[in-house]
Amino acid sequence: MVKRIKYLVILLFIILTDSYGQDPTFSQFYANALYLSPSFAGATAEYRFGINYRDQWPSIPGKFRTYSISFDKAMPNFNSGIGILATYDVAGSGNLSTTNIGLLYSYDFNINKEWHIRPGVNFKFYYQGLDIYKLVFNSQITGSGTSPSVTPPPFDNVADVDFATSALVYNERIWAGFTLDHLLTPKTSFYGNDANVPIKFNLYGGVQVLKKTRLRQKMQEVLSVAMNFQKQGKFYQSDIGLYYYKDPLIFGLWYRGIPLITSQAGDAIIGLVGIKTKQLHLGYSYDFTISNLISSTSGAHEISLIYEFNNLSLGQQKKRFRAIPCPEF
């Protein structure tokens, strides 16, 4: 009974938090680069296909899972890239779901011989749904269990449009950028109340502190330090950590939290292991919870798969492709 009450308290906290319209977060945000920033659209040799899956807090009853699928293409003759991104997030026993389908475009400017700037945009369709018949209301709970279900008032699922914009600055070893998402603040209320998704701000960047290459400029060993800060409504989150790549393996260690701002030690310590070949990138990460929910959530699991392919010769790739130094996980 005590354990059940604890879960109800956690679920109540999540429901209240979701009422502010927070977006799901991926720990492997560079493995889902189009979700992080539309500036990454087409930032590949030619074609790129990606799948991401996140299982958040598996010990809590109900589903807290996020799925993402993306495809983008470089258009070097136009210094541009295009892409499509679809995400599906489902939360809680009532299957509160949010679906986004977006079309992305980016353009690469040469500031000088060393530095580039890459703005991007994302036009998307937003849809939110709920299976209210799976919910249990407090009026249905009795000392002996649950009473017959109560017929909820009718409501409509929510559909709207949204827009995001971004900019990325980079050279061969340094990158930094920002993203402004939900600029059209799509509505979220099932009953027509004044409730909208708040604007989300991302600030990200990093540097390759060690980089060793071999013949034909294939990276053999890289150590990168990176960060990602985001704010949405009154909520803040920061990730800071490092990636170490030793052909073909990659390892990562991250800290999520804002020290000295909250009374907690942070939100999570994140470990990553992956394999990176010329075409295939496969990664797995685990979020070890260090907040007050440490005994209740069982952390979070995340899997990413990226497949890159092209029809260009090596010489054409060197001539047409300007690589961004950030990691793929």
N, C-alpha and C positions, 0 to 999 in steps of 0.2 A: 504493500500500500504506500509506504514512504517513497519507494522507488517510482511508483506511478505518479505521485504528487510532484516529485522532482522533475519528471519528464513534462508534466503539464505546465510547470513554471517555465521551463525552457522553451516550450512551444509558444506560450503566451508572449515571452520576450521576442521570439522570432516573428510572430504575427504582428506585434506592435512595431518592430523594426521594419518589416516589409511594407507597412502602411506608408512609410516615407518613400517607397519606391527605389530601394537600393538595387543596383545591378549585381549580378553574380561576379565573382572574382576568380580568375585563373592564376594558379601559382606559377605555371609555366607560361608566362604572358608572351614571351618571344616565340613560343611554339604556336601561339595563336595571334600572330602579329597583326592581322587585319582587325581583330577585335580590340587590340591595344590602340591602333592608330591607322586610319585609312592612308596615311603617307607610305605605308609599307606595301600598298597594292602594286604589284608588278616589280617589286624589289627582289627579283630572282633572275636566273639566267634566261629562262623563257617561260616555262609553265610550272605551276606549283599547286599541289592539292594537299589539303590538310584536314585531319579529323581530331577532335579533342573531346575528352569525356572526364567529368569531375563528379565524384561521389562525396558529398559534404556531410560530415557528422553521421556516419552509418549507424551508430548506436541509438540514435533518437528515432522513435517511431515515425513513419511517414517517409516520403521520398524528398530528398534534397539533392537533386542531380541536375547537371547542366551538360548539354550536348552542343557541339559546334562543328560545322563543316564549311570549308572555304575552298575557293579556286580563284587563282589570279594569273595574269599573263603580262609579261613585259612587252612594251611596244617601243623599242629603242629608237626606231626611225622618227618617232614623235616625242622622244624623251619622256614617255608616259608609261603608266601602268593602269590596268583595269582589273576589277575583281568582283566576286560575289561572296557574301558571307551570310550564313543562316545560323541562328542560335535558338536553342529551345531550353528553357529552364522550368523545372517542375518542383514545387515545394509543398510539403505538408500532406496530411491525409486527405485533404480536399482537392488534391491535384491542382493547386493554384499554378497556372502555367503562363509563361510569357514567351512569345515567339517574335523574333526579329529577322527580317529578310532584307538585305541591303545591297545596293550597287555602289561600288567604290571606284574612285579615279584619283590618280596622283600624277604630278608633273615634276620633273627634276631640272633645277636650274644650276648652272655653274656660276658660283660666286667668283672663284678664281681657279687656278690650276689644282689647288689642293682641296678647297672646301666646296660643298654642295648644299643646297637647301631644297627640300622636297615637300611642298604643301599637298594636302589631300582632302577629299570630301567623301561623305557617305550619305546617300539618300536611301531611306529604309521605310519599310512597312512594319507597324507595331501591332501586335494582337495579344490580348490577355483573356484567359478563360478560367473557369472554376466549376468543379463538380460539387455543387453545394449539398447534394443529397448524401455525400460521404462524410459530411461534418456532423459532429455531435455537439449540440448546444447545452448550456448549463441547465435549461429547463427540462431536458430529457434525462438528466442524471438523478437517480434515486439511490437510497441506501441499499437496495437489492440489485442494482444494475442500471439499465437504461429503460426508459419508458418508450412507447411507440413514437416514431419519428414525427416531427412537426413539419408541416408543409411550409417551406420558406416563401417569402414574397417573390414574385417573378422578377427577373433581371436579364439584361442583355450583356453578352460578352463585349469586350472593348476592342475597337479597331481604330487606329489612328496612323498618322505619318510622322516621321522624325528625320532629323538631320544632324550630322556631326562634321566637324572640320578639324584639321590638324596641320602641324608643320614639323619637319625634321631637318636638323642640321648635322652634317657629318663630314669626316675625312677618312683616311685609311685606318685610323685607330681610335677615333673619338666619335661619339654620337650623342645627341640630346634633342628632345622634342617635347611637344605638348599636344593634348587632344581636348577639345571641348565637345562633349556629347549631349544629346537630348536638348538641343538648342530650340526645338519646337515644343518642348515640355509636353509630351503626349499625355492624354488623360488616362487615369487608372481606376476611376470609380465605376462600379457595376450599376450604381443607382443614380448616376448623373450628378453626383456631388462635385464640389470644387476640389478635386484631387488630381495632381499631375506628377509625372516623374521629374524630379529636380535635375538641373544641369549637373553633369559630372565633369570634373577637371582632372586630367592626368598630366603629370610631369615626370619624364623618364629620361634616362641617359646612362652612359658608362664609358669605360676606356679599356683598351687592351693593354695591360701593363707588361705582358710578355707575349711575343709572337715569333715563332720560328716556322719557316717555310722550307720546302725543298724544291726540286726541279718542277718547272711549269707552274710555280707559285701555289702549289697545293699546300694548305696549312697542315702542319704536323703537330705543333704544340702551341696552345694559346691559353693564357690566364686573363680573364676579364673580371672587372669589378663593375657592378651595375646597381641602379636603384630605380624604384617606381613609387611615386607618391600620388595618391588620389584623394579627392574630396568630392562628396556628393551630399547635398543638403547640409546637415550638421555633423555628418560622419567623416572621419579622416582615417586614412590607412597609409602606411609606408612599408616598403619592402627594400631591404638592402642585403647584398650578398655577393658571391663570386661564382664563376664558372671556371672549371679547368678541363681543357680538351687535350687529350693525348691520343692521336689517331689509332683506332676509331672510337674510343670511349670518351664520354664526357661526364663530369661529376659537378654537382652544384650544392651549395649550402647557403640558406637564406634565413634572415630574421625578419619577422613581420610584427610590427608594433611601433609605437611612438613613445620612447622612454621619457620619463619625467612629466609627461602630459597626463597620463592616467595612473591610477594606483596599482594597476596590474603590471606584471613583468613584461607583458607583451601578449600577442595573440598566438603566434606559432613559430616553431623552428621547422624549416622545410629542407628536406634532403632530396636530391635528384640524382638519378643515374640514367644514362642513355647511350645509344649507339648512333654514330653519324658516319654514313658512307657517302659516296658521291651523289647518290640519288635518294637514299632512304634515311630518314631521321626518326628514331623511335625512342621515346622517353617515358619514364615513370617517376613520379614524385609522391612524397608522403608529408602531410602537414601534421607535425606533432604539437598538439595543443598545449600551451603553457599559461593560458588565462585561467580564470576561475571556473571554467567549464572543463578543466583537464580530466576530471573523473567521469564525465557524462557523454562525451561526443565521439571518442575513438578517432579523432583527427579527420583527415580527408585524404582520399586517394585520387590521383590524376594520371591520365594516360594521354600521350600525344603521338600522332603519326603524321609525318610530312613526306610527301613524295615529289621530287623535282625531276623534270625531264625536259629535253629540248632536242631540236633538230639541227643545231648549229655545230660547226666545227670548232675546235679549240681557238683557232685564230679569229674566227668571227665573234666568239664569246668575249675574248679580250678586247676586241674593238668596240663591241656594242654594250657590254655589261659593266656597270660601275657597282662594285660590291659594297654593301653597308656592313660595317664591322660587328654589329651586335650579334649575340648568340642566337641559336635556333631553338632554344628551350626556355 
